[in-house]
Structures are given as structure tokens and as C-alpha cells.
């Protein structure tokens, strides 16, 4: 586990005592947006000694409404992600949705992310594992932390020990999620780094408008509690103007609020050492 993270953050000042961060806009909207967010966040993380992975999805395959934006085109968006990583010397993570996408995306990014809804899809997990890339599996909203051992086992049995797991909340009724922080140590018991997806944990899905709602005012609360509970990393989607974002604007963190939050989180982490 430690070697995996050291290799991933080889181009950065890696501090294993600090948490690491996956952050960026929900979906690739433009090359300009990727540059603005990656530049801002990487600068903050360098100052605070936070290892950083740039995140954005080249395509959103699970939109509530068929009328919602899904992407600029897979190849174009993947190339934009790759160029952003090179420009700022950052590892990049993106979501995949099918075995063929695993093969394709592996040529452009460093970490393949399995969406929560797909965390039990054996063929997808195996295909991601066989690329040799790090595989970050989001815990399904319907799965316990203990049961995520089966996703980890599938990846390892396919010959890949580079696995991370992400907590992103549990379904509570039809239109809300709750975070059970017991899932952090439960998933760490599988011998993998565990990340808290702060922003998706605050979604309010299944709205009658066809657009997912959210509670971004609680981002700080969820993040602080996750660090206090011992999370190895945080996942925070961020955008300069969430109200104009083309996906998940209702639960993203406004970019200019990120620095202050990370300062607070570093203090909490240090207090635990």
C-alpha cells in the first residue's frame, strides 16, 4: 500500500503522515476549466504538503435525466485530462463504466475509478485490474464496508494489488444519503487506503426535477469528521462556479473555499499524530 502511494506521488513531495486529495470538476467541460482548477488546487496542495491527484470524468454515464450533459466526446476529453496531468505534473483519475473503457482510459490516466453503482460488476473490476493501473472502487450506496472485501478480492485475484476504496455515503430513503464513518476502518481492514468522497456523500438523488440535489454547506463537516475518523484520503469535487457547472453543481465545493478548508483539515490531521 505504501509503495503504491509513493510511486503514484513520485513527482510530488509525498508525506505519508498527511492525507492525500482527489479533486477537480465533476466532468470535463473545457480545457480552460481543467487548467484553472488543476493550477489552483495543485498550488494549494504544494503549500500544505498534500499529495494531489487531479480528478474529472471524461463522460458521465449515469445522469438522472437523458437531457443532461454527458461529455464532450470520450477521446477528446481523455486527451484533455492527459494534457492537464502533464502540464501540472499530476497523476490523474477518471471514472470508467465498461471493460472496454478500462482498456482505453488506461492509456490516458493513472488511476481508474469504478463508480459506486458498478462496484459489484465483476467484468469491469477484472478489466480495470488487468490494465495494471491503480483501481479506486467507490463503495456502493447499498453495500457495507465489510462487503467491499469482495471487490478487493476480485481485483487482487486478477493479478493487481493496487487498490483503493472510497466511502461515498449510504442510501437513506429515496432522496438522501447518510455517512457511516464505521466504514472507514472497516474498509481499511482489507489492507487498502480508504478515501472519503465528501461531495457525493452530500447528494440528494432522485429529485423529481431530474437533477440531483445536494447539501454543499456540510462539506466541511463531512471532511473534518472523515479526517478525525482516520481516512487516508479525501475526494472533493470543486468548480469555480458550481451554479454553472454542467454536472453535480448542487454538491460541489466552490473553488475559492477549498484552501481554507484544507488548512483546517491539515491541522486536524496533525492533531491526531
Secondary structure, DSSP 8 states (H G I E B T S, - for coil): -HHHHHHHTTTS---TTS-EEEEE-SB---HHHHHHHHHHHHHHHHHHT--EEEE-BS-----SSTTS---S-HHHHHHHHHHHHHHHT-EEEEEE-SHHHHHHHTTT-SEEEE-GGGTT-HHHHHHHHHTTSEEEEE--TT--TGGGHHHHHHHHHTT---EEEEE--EE-SSS-EE--THHHHHHHTTTSEEEEETTGGGEE---TTSS-EE-GGGHHHHHHHHHHTT-SEEEEEEETTGGG-SS-TTT-EEGGGHHHHHHHHHHHHHHH-
